[in-house]
Amino acid sequence: MSKLVIKNGRVIDPSQQLDRVCDLAIENGIVREIGPDLQVLGSDEFDASGLIVAPGFIDMHVHLREPGFEHAETIETGSRTAAAGGFTSICCMPNTQPVNDNATVTNYIRDQARRFASVNVFPIGAITKGSGGEELSAIASMKKAGIVAISDDGRPVMNARVARRAMEFAQALDLSLIEHCEDLHLSAGGDMHEGIESTRLGLRGIPRSSEDVMVARDILLAEVTGCRYHVAHISSKNSVEMVGFAKRRGLKVTAEATPHHFALTDSEMRPYDSNYKMKPPIRERCDANAVSEGLVSGAIDAIATDHAPHPGAEKMQEFERCPFGIIGLETAVGLALEHLYHPGKLDLSRFVQLFTNNPARIVSIDRGTLRAGAPADITIFGLDHEWTYDVNRSPSKSRNTPFHGHKFRGGPIATIVGGQVVWKMDA
């Protein structure tokens, strides 16, 4: 049996209200014990002095592109990229080809993950067939095959009646319904946030209201159906306020934020640089501040990357023609430290919670904790080491990021999955 003792790290586990310098012992892929001066016969040791030892980070919003778009990313390359970013578990969205709207595709993804993935891969199933928004997919059989939530991410369910029926199914099957909140009529033809900057650049704008009206509609439907409703990549100050209001009313409403929505604003975009084109778009300073404040207050429950790889041939087109999305697995922890922890907005316990037991709770997976007997998925990260992100060294097949060359303070040091070190920062 493999044995590993992580020595002298600051172990932070919000699921146990644990924050102390001690050792952590792993045996045969399971957390065995946490305590001072642990000695395990025949074990390897990892010196974590001066580092944070946390439950394995979870990214609940990743696009792995397989099957169908393997030229952009695969389960193997995407999972290696996740490991390099400090993530031990990722949830992959269903907008593949074919769409993950039935148990056959779900089983294919799980089989590929077992064979090739460096980290845990949890599939998310489509809400509707082909993500077309009109006919519900085979949700029950997909759950039996292993999906952990449902979403038509990238293609919102515009038909309110279908959305309500989907929520009723989700409630009956105890699944979270994850919505990409966008009114496609309001956002039609838009390429960036609607405001002064879009006018200055001569680009069609995507208004806040395209997100806000869908969040409002879905919160009302979630109240009627009692389902667990989750807002993906929230970006608008009004939407953050509505989610906070829904929580105060006791509704089962949660939300996630991406690092680029609290780290960037439209005024910081490099003109016509396609690496700044994402959906929802990066918005104004007031929106970025609201997202940060929502992460602090609890209105927003998790940080997720919306890792969206596109090859250079597709992304390096005119701004109006190129696809939306950026990669983000390797920069997420560094950006969160830079914009949330180092400025003093979040303490470390809340910081870790946003990456661990909160997303685990939302998608109901047995991760995000270091309790004895739990799977030994562990993220080790530092707070002060300086490093520069070089996208050309990324395990990802794609290079679409606005953060190439960005200098970070703090980030992942090692990623451990099932007791095995699957990634470690170069010395």
LINJO-V421812 format. One record per pair of residues at least 24 apart in sequence whose ideal C-beta (glycine too) atoms are under 10 Angstrom apart, sorted by the first residue. I is the first residue (numbers start at 1). J is the second residue. Records with the same first field share a line. If there is no record, write none. Layout:
# LINJO-V421812
I=J, J
This chain:
# LINJO-V421812
1=27, 28, 29, 30, 42, 43, 419
2=26, 27, 28, 29, 42, 43, 44, 376, 418, 419, 420
3=27, 28, 32, 40, 41, 42, 43, 44, 45, 419
4=29, 32, 40, 43, 44, 45, 46, 376, 378, 416, 419, 420, 421
5=32, 33, 38, 39, 40, 43, 44, 45, 46, 47, 48
6=34, 38, 44, 45, 46, 47, 48, 51, 53, 376, 378, 380, 414, 416
7=37, 38, 45, 46, 47, 48, 49, 53
8=36, 37, 45, 46, 47, 48, 49, 50, 51, 53
9=46, 47, 48, 49, 50, 51, 52, 53, 54, 378, 380, 413
10=48, 49, 50, 51, 52, 53, 54, 348, 383
11=35, 48, 52, 53, 54, 55, 370, 378
12=52, 53, 54, 55, 347, 348, 349, 351, 352, 353, 356, 370
13=53, 54, 55, 349, 352, 353, 356, 357, 368, 369, 370, 371, 374
14=54, 55, 348, 349, 350, 351, 352, 353, 354, 355, 356, 357, 358, 368, 369
15=55, 352, 353, 356, 357, 358, 360, 361, 368, 369, 370, 371, 374
16=55, 357, 369, 370, 371, 372
17=349
18=55, 349, 369, 370, 371
19=52, 347, 348, 349, 352
21=48, 49, 50, 53
22=53
23=48, 53
24=48, 53, 370, 376, 378, 380, 416
25=372, 376
26=370, 375, 376, 378, 416, 418, 419, 420
27=376, 419
28=376, 418, 419
29=375, 376, 377, 416, 417, 418, 419, 420
30=372, 373, 374, 375, 376, 418, 419
31=55, 369, 370, 371, 372, 373, 374, 375, 376, 377, 378, 419
32=372, 373, 376, 419
33=372
34=370, 371, 372
44=419, 421
46=378, 380, 413, 414, 416, 421, 424
48=378, 380, 381, 382, 413, 414
50=382, 383, 384, 385, 413
51=380, 381, 382, 383, 385, 413, 414
52=348, 351, 352, 379, 380, 381, 382, 383, 410, 413
53=352, 370, 378, 379, 380, 381, 413, 414, 416
54=86, 88, 348, 349, 351, 352, 353, 355, 356, 368, 370, 377, 378, 379, 380, 381
55=88, 89, 352, 353, 355, 356, 357, 360, 367, 368, 369, 370, 371, 374, 375, 376, 377, 378, 379
56=86, 87, 88, 89, 119, 120, 355, 356, 360, 367, 368, 369, 370, 374, 375, 376, 377, 378, 379, 380, 415, 416, 417, 418
57=82, 85, 86, 87, 88, 89, 90, 119, 303, 329, 332, 333, 352, 354, 355, 356, 359, 367, 368, 377, 378, 379, 381, 412, 415
58=82, 87, 88, 89, 90, 91, 119, 120, 122, 302, 303, 304, 354, 355, 356, 357, 358, 359, 360, 362, 363, 365, 367, 368, 377, 379
59=85, 86, 87, 88, 89, 90, 91, 92, 119, 256, 302, 303, 304, 305, 306, 307, 328, 329, 332, 355, 359
60=89, 90, 91, 92, 93, 122, 124, 148, 149, 176, 178, 230, 232, 256, 301, 302, 303, 304, 305, 306, 355, 358, 359, 360, 362, 363, 365
61=90, 91, 92, 93, 124, 149, 151, 153, 178, 180, 230, 232, 233, 256, 258, 302, 303, 304, 305, 306, 307, 308, 328, 359, 363
62=87, 89, 90, 91, 92, 93, 121, 122, 124, 304, 305, 306, 307, 308, 309, 327, 328, 329
63=90, 92, 93, 94, 95, 96, 153, 154, 305, 306, 307, 308, 309, 310, 325, 327
64=90, 91, 92, 93, 96, 109, 112, 113, 117, 121, 123, 307, 309
65=92, 93, 95, 96, 97, 307, 308, 309, 310, 311, 397, 398
66=92, 96, 97, 108, 109, 112, 113, 116
67=96, 97, 98, 99, 100, 105, 108, 109, 112
68=95, 96, 97, 98, 99, 105
69=95, 96, 97, 309, 310, 311, 314, 397
70=96, 97, 397
71=309, 310, 311, 313, 314, 397, 398
72=308, 309, 310, 311, 313, 314, 315, 323, 325, 327, 396, 397, 398, 400
73=307, 308, 309, 310, 311, 327, 395, 396, 397, 398
74=112, 116, 117, 309, 396, 397
75=108, 109, 110, 111, 112, 113, 114, 115, 116, 117, 118, 121
76=112, 113, 115, 116, 117, 118, 395, 397
77=116, 118, 309, 394, 395, 396, 397, 398
78=113, 116, 117, 118, 119, 121, 307, 309, 327, 329, 395, 396, 397, 398
79=112, 113, 116, 117, 118, 119, 120, 121, 329, 395, 417, 422
80=116, 117, 118, 119, 329, 394, 395, 396, 422, 423
81=118, 119, 305, 307, 309, 327, 328, 329, 330, 394, 395, 396, 397, 398, 423
82=117, 118, 119, 120, 121, 305, 307, 329, 330, 332, 395, 396, 415, 417, 422, 423
83=117, 118, 119, 329, 330, 379, 395, 412, 414, 415, 416, 417, 421, 422, 423, 424
84=118, 329, 330, 393, 394, 395, 396, 412, 415, 422, 423, 424, 425
85=119, 305, 307, 327, 328, 329, 330, 331, 332, 333, 334, 379, 394, 395, 396, 411, 412, 415, 423
86=329, 330, 332, 333, 334, 355, 378, 379, 380, 381, 411, 412, 413, 414, 415, 423, 425
87=118, 119, 120, 305, 307, 329, 330, 332, 333, 355, 377, 379, 412, 415, 417, 423
88=118, 119, 120, 356, 367, 368, 375, 376, 377, 378, 379, 415, 416, 417, 418, 422, 423
89=119, 120, 121, 122, 148, 356, 359, 360, 363, 365, 366, 367, 368, 375, 377, 417
90=117, 119, 120, 121, 122, 304, 305, 307, 329
91=120, 121, 122, 123, 124, 147, 148, 149, 151, 178, 304, 359, 362, 363, 365
92=117, 121, 122, 123, 124, 147, 148, 307
93=123, 124, 125, 126, 131, 149, 151, 152, 153, 154, 178, 180, 232, 306, 307, 308
94=123, 124, 125, 126, 127, 130, 131, 137, 142, 147, 149, 150, 151, 152, 153, 154, 155
95=124, 126, 130, 131, 151, 152, 153, 154, 155, 180, 308
96=123, 126, 131
97=130
98=126, 130
99=125, 126, 128, 129, 130, 131, 132, 137, 152, 155
100=124, 125, 126, 131, 137, 142, 145, 147, 150, 151
101=125, 126, 127, 128, 129, 130, 131, 132, 135, 136, 137, 138, 139, 142, 150, 152
102=126, 129, 137, 138, 139, 141, 142, 145
103=138, 140, 141, 142, 143, 144, 145, 146, 147
104=138, 141, 142, 145
105=137, 138, 142, 145, 147
106=138, 141, 142, 143, 144, 145, 146, 147
107=142, 145, 146
108=145
109=145, 146, 147
110=145, 146, 147
113=146
117=417, 422
118=395, 415, 417, 420, 422, 423
119=329, 377, 415, 417, 418, 422, 423
120=365, 366, 367, 375, 377, 417, 418
121=146
122=146, 147, 148, 149, 363, 364, 365, 367
123=147, 148, 149
124=148, 149, 150, 151, 152, 153, 175, 176, 178, 363
125=149, 150, 151, 152, 175
126=150, 151, 152, 153, 155
127=151, 152, 153, 155, 156, 157, 162, 163, 165, 166, 167, 169, 170, 177, 178, 179
128=152, 155, 157, 159, 162, 163, 165, 166
130=155
131=155, 156, 157, 180
132=157, 159, 162
133=157, 158, 159, 162, 163, 166, 184
134=158, 159, 161, 162
135=162, 165
136=162, 165, 166, 168, 169
137=166, 169
139=166, 169, 170, 172, 173, 175, 177
140=169, 172, 173, 175
142=173, 175
143=169, 170, 173, 174, 175
144=173
147=173, 175, 363
148=175, 176, 360, 362, 363, 364, 365
149=175, 176, 177, 178, 228, 230, 362, 363, 364, 365
150=175, 176, 177, 178, 179
151=175, 176, 177, 178, 179, 180, 230, 232
152=177, 178, 179, 180
153=178, 179, 180, 232, 233, 306, 308
154=180, 182, 232, 279, 306, 308, 324, 325
155=180, 182, 184
156=180, 181, 182, 183, 184, 187, 210, 211, 214, 218, 232
157=214, 217, 218, 221
158=182, 183, 184, 185, 214, 217
160=214, 217, 218, 220, 221
161=221
163=214, 217, 218, 221, 222, 225, 229
164=217, 218, 220, 221, 222, 224, 225, 227
165=221, 225
166=221, 225, 227
167=218, 221, 222, 224, 225, 226, 227, 228, 229
168=221, 224, 225, 226, 227
169=225, 227
170=222, 225, 226, 227, 228, 229, 230
171=222, 225, 226, 227, 228, 229, 252
172=225, 226, 227
173=227
174=227, 228, 364
175=227, 228, 363, 364
176=227, 228, 229, 230, 252, 254, 361, 362, 363, 364
177=218, 221, 222, 225, 227, 228, 229, 230
178=228, 229, 230, 231, 232, 233, 254, 256, 304, 362, 363
179=214, 215, 217, 218, 221, 222, 229, 230, 231, 232
180=211, 214, 231, 232, 233, 279, 280, 306
181=210, 211, 212, 213, 214, 215, 216, 217, 218, 231, 232, 233, 234, 235, 236, 239, 255, 280
182=206, 210, 211, 213, 214, 215, 232, 279, 280
183=207, 209, 210, 211, 212, 213, 214, 217
184=210, 214
185=210, 213
186=210, 211, 212, 213, 214
187=211, 214, 279, 280, 281
189=320
190=279, 281, 320
191=272, 274, 277, 279, 281, 318, 319, 320, 321, 322, 324
192=266, 269, 272, 276, 277, 278, 279, 281, 282, 283, 319, 320
193=235, 236, 265, 266, 267, 269, 280, 281, 282, 283, 284, 287
194=266, 281, 283, 284
195=265, 266, 267, 281, 283, 284, 287
196=266, 267, 284
197=265, 266, 267, 268, 269, 271, 281, 282, 283, 284
198=266, 269, 281
200=266, 267, 271
201=266, 269, 271, 272, 319
202=271, 272, 320
203=269, 271, 272, 277, 281, 319, 320
204=320
205=266, 281
206=235, 279, 280, 281, 283, 324
207=236, 281, 283
208=235, 236, 237, 238, 239, 280, 281, 283, 284, 286, 287
209=236, 238
210=236, 279, 280, 281
211=235, 236, 238, 239, 242, 279, 280, 281, 283, 287
212=236, 237, 238, 239, 241, 242
213=238, 239
214=239
215=239, 240, 241, 242, 243, 246, 253, 255
216=242, 246
218=242, 246, 253
219=243, 245, 246, 249, 251, 253
220=246, 251
222=246, 251, 252, 253
223=249, 250, 251, 252, 253
225=252
226=251, 252
227=251, 252, 253
228=252, 253, 254, 361, 362, 363, 364
229=253, 254, 255
230=254, 255, 256, 301, 302, 304, 359, 362, 363
231=255, 256, 257, 300, 301
232=256, 257, 258, 280, 304, 306
233=257, 258, 260, 261, 278, 279, 280, 291, 304, 305, 306
234=258, 261, 280, 287, 290, 291, 294, 295, 299, 300
235=260, 261, 262, 278, 279, 280, 281, 282, 283, 287, 288, 290, 291
236=261, 280, 283, 284, 286, 287, 290, 291
237=283, 284, 286, 287, 288, 289, 290, 291, 293, 294
238=287, 290
239=280, 287, 290, 291, 294, 299, 300
240=287, 289, 290, 291, 292, 293, 294, 295, 297, 299, 300
241=290, 293, 294, 299
242=299
243=294, 299, 300, 301
244=290, 293, 294, 297, 298, 299, 300
245=299
246=299
247=297, 298, 299, 300, 301
248=299
253=299, 301
254=299, 300, 301, 302, 358, 359, 361, 362, 363
255=291, 294, 295, 299, 300, 301, 302, 304, 362
256=295, 300, 301, 302, 303, 304, 305, 306, 354, 358, 359, 362
257=288, 290, 291, 292, 294, 295, 299, 300, 301, 302, 303, 304, 306, 336, 354
258=282, 291, 303, 304, 305, 306, 307, 308, 326, 328, 332, 335
259=291, 303, 304, 305, 306, 328, 331, 332, 333, 334, 335, 336, 338, 339, 340, 403
260=288, 305, 306, 326, 328, 331, 332, 335, 401, 402, 403
261=287, 288, 290, 291, 292, 300, 303, 306
262=287, 288, 289, 290, 291, 292, 293, 294, 295, 300, 303, 335, 336, 339, 340, 345
263=288, 291, 292, 331, 332, 334, 335, 336, 338, 339, 340, 402, 403, 406
264=288, 326, 335, 339, 402, 403
265=289
268=402
269=319, 402
270=402
271=319
272=318, 319, 320, 322
273=316, 319, 402
274=310, 312, 314, 315, 316, 317, 318, 319, 320, 321, 322, 323, 324, 325, 326, 400, 402
275=310, 315, 316, 322, 325, 326, 327, 391, 399, 400, 401, 402, 403, 404
276=319, 326, 401, 402
277=310, 315, 319, 320, 322, 323, 324, 325, 326, 400, 402
278=306, 308, 323, 324, 325, 326, 328, 400, 402
279=306, 308, 323, 324, 325
280=306, 324
281=324
282=326, 402
288=339
291=339
292=339, 340, 343, 345, 346
293=345
295=336, 339, 340, 345, 346, 350, 351, 354
296=340, 345, 346, 347, 350
298=350, 353, 358
300=354, 358
301=353, 354, 358, 359, 361, 362
302=353, 354, 355, 356, 357, 358, 359, 360, 361, 362, 363
303=332, 333, 335, 336, 340, 351, 353, 354, 355, 358, 359
304=328, 332, 354, 355, 359, 362
305=329, 330, 331, 332, 333, 335
306=332
307=331, 332, 396, 398, 401
308=398, 400
309=394, 396, 397, 398, 399, 400, 401
310=397, 398, 399, 400
311=397, 398, 399, 400
312=398, 399, 400
314=398, 400
315=398, 399, 400, 401
316=399, 400
322=400
323=400
325=398, 400
326=398, 399, 400, 401, 402, 403
327=391, 394, 396, 397, 398, 399, 400, 401, 403
328=396, 400, 401, 402, 403
329=394, 395, 396
330=389, 390, 391, 393, 394, 395, 396, 401, 403, 411, 412
331=389, 391, 394, 401, 402, 403, 404, 406, 408, 411
332=411, 412
333=379, 381, 382, 408, 410, 411, 412
334=381, 387, 389, 403, 406, 407, 408, 409, 410, 411, 412
335=389, 403, 406, 408, 411
336=410, 411
337=381, 382, 383, 384, 408, 409, 410, 411
338=406, 407, 408, 409, 410, 411
341=383, 409, 410
342=383, 384, 409, 410
348=383
351=381
352=379, 381
355=379, 381
375=417, 418, 419
376=416, 417, 418, 419, 420
377=415, 416, 417, 418, 419, 422
378=414, 415, 416, 417, 418, 419, 421
379=412, 413, 414, 415, 416, 417
380=412, 413, 414, 415, 416, 421, 424, 425
381=410, 411, 412, 413, 414, 415, 425
382=409, 410, 411, 412, 413, 414, 425
383=409, 410, 411
384=409, 410
385=409, 410, 411, 413, 425
386=410, 411
387=411, 412, 425, 426
393=426
395=423
